[in-house]
């Protein structure tokens, strides 16, 4: 039960992180000019890539917690409770963590590799265009799925 509570909390916190990017960070930075937008995102992403301890605890901890909860849940749950657990975990791993690793992180890394001061205005505009729409699309997806996963975890906790 403790691992389920920890997994639920950490997955809900991850949902909050991606939701904040969806409703505050990206709309706020979208009004910046191309170079400032890309630079702002580079700075924010660098905080994450430098392994900010709280971010790492929440993000990586959520993966560890859901895997541990899955292992424990198979031995302790059955019926609808096991189904809810599997649904919450699969949604989280496939709908939040997988797109992050497959799409968002590569976009972030590509952006980190740019030396913005050395690029012309047209190349900066092109870099933003290639980055922003794709990153936002996958973040919207992660936000929706992380919220559904968190609700599923809460339903499971309610049933127990």
N, C-alpha and C positions, 0 to 999 in steps of 0.2 A: 504494500500500500504506500509506503514511503517513496519508493522509486516512481510510482505512478503520480504521486503529488508533485515530486520534483520534476518529472518529465512534463507534466501539465503546465507547471509554472514556467519552466524554461521555454517551452514551445509557445506559450502565450506571450512571453517577453520578446521572443523572436518575431512573432506576429506584430507586436508593438513597434519594433525597430523598422520592419519593412513598411508598416503603415505610416510611420512618421516620415519616411522617405517619400511615400506616395502623396501625403497630404500637406507636408510642410517643406521638406528639403528641396525636392525637385520643382515644385511650383515656385518656391522662393528663388532658387537659382536660375530658373528659366528666364527671368527678366534681365539677367546679366548679359553683357555682350559675349560673343563667342569665346574669346580668349579668357575672360574672367570666369565664365561658366566652367570651362575645362580646368582652369587652374583651381577653382574652388572644389571641384570634384576630386582632383588629384590630391588636394590637401586633406579632404575628408577621408578619402580612401587610404591615404598613407597612415592615418591614425589606426585604421583597422589592420593594414598590412604590417604595421609595427607591433602587432599583437597586444593591443590595448587589453589589459587584464580583465576588466569587467566584460568587455565585448567577447573576449575569448571564453570566459566562464559561461556566459549565456549561450553563445552560438555553438561552440564545440561541446560544451556541457549538455546542450539539448540533444545532440546526436548520441552522446554516450548514455544519457539518461533514457532515451527512447529504446535504444538497443538493449540496455539492461532490463527495462520494463517489459520488453517483448519476451526476453528469455524467462523472466520470472512469471509473466502472465500466462505462458503456456502451461505452467505447472499449477497455477492457482485459479485460473478462470475457465469458464466454459459457456456455451450458449451465446446469448446476445452480448454478454459482457466481453467475451473473447472476440466476437465480431466487431464490437465497437473499438476495442483496443487495436485490433489489426487495421481497421479502417483509419483510425486516427494516425497510427504510425506510418502506414503506407502513404497516406495523403501527405504527411509531413516530410518523409524522406524523399518521395518521388515528386511531390509538388512544390517543395520549398528548397530542400537541400540539393536535389539533382539540378534544377534550373540554375541555382546559384553557382554550382561548380561548372556546369556546362556552358552557361551563357553570361551571367553577370560578372563572374571573376575574370574570364578571358577579356571581356570588354574593358574592365577596370585595368587589367594588366597592359592591354594595348594603349590605353590612355596614359598610364604611368610611363610608358616608354617614350612618349612624345616630349620633345624639348620645345615647349610652346613659344619661347622667345626666339627660336630659330626658324619658325614657320611663318610663311606669308599669311596675310589675312584670309585669302581664299582657301589655303590649306587648313587653316584653323576652322573656318566655317565648314569645310568638308568633314573634318574630324569630328566636329560637334554633331553634324547631321548623321554621320555613321554611328556615333555613340548614343546620343540622347534618345532617339525613338526606340531603338532596340532595347536599351537598358530599361526604359520606362515600361515597355510592353512586358518584359519578363518580371519586372518588379510588381506590376499590377497583378500578374498571374500569381506570383509568390504571396502577395498580400491576401488575395482572395482565398487561396488554398490554405495558408497558415491560419486564417481566421476560422475556416471550416474545420480544420484539424483541431484547433483549440476548443471549439464548441463541442466537438466529438469527445475530446478528453474530458470536458466538463460533464457531459451527459453520462459518461462512464463513471466518473466520480460520484455523481448524483445517484446512480443505480446501486452503487456499492454502499 
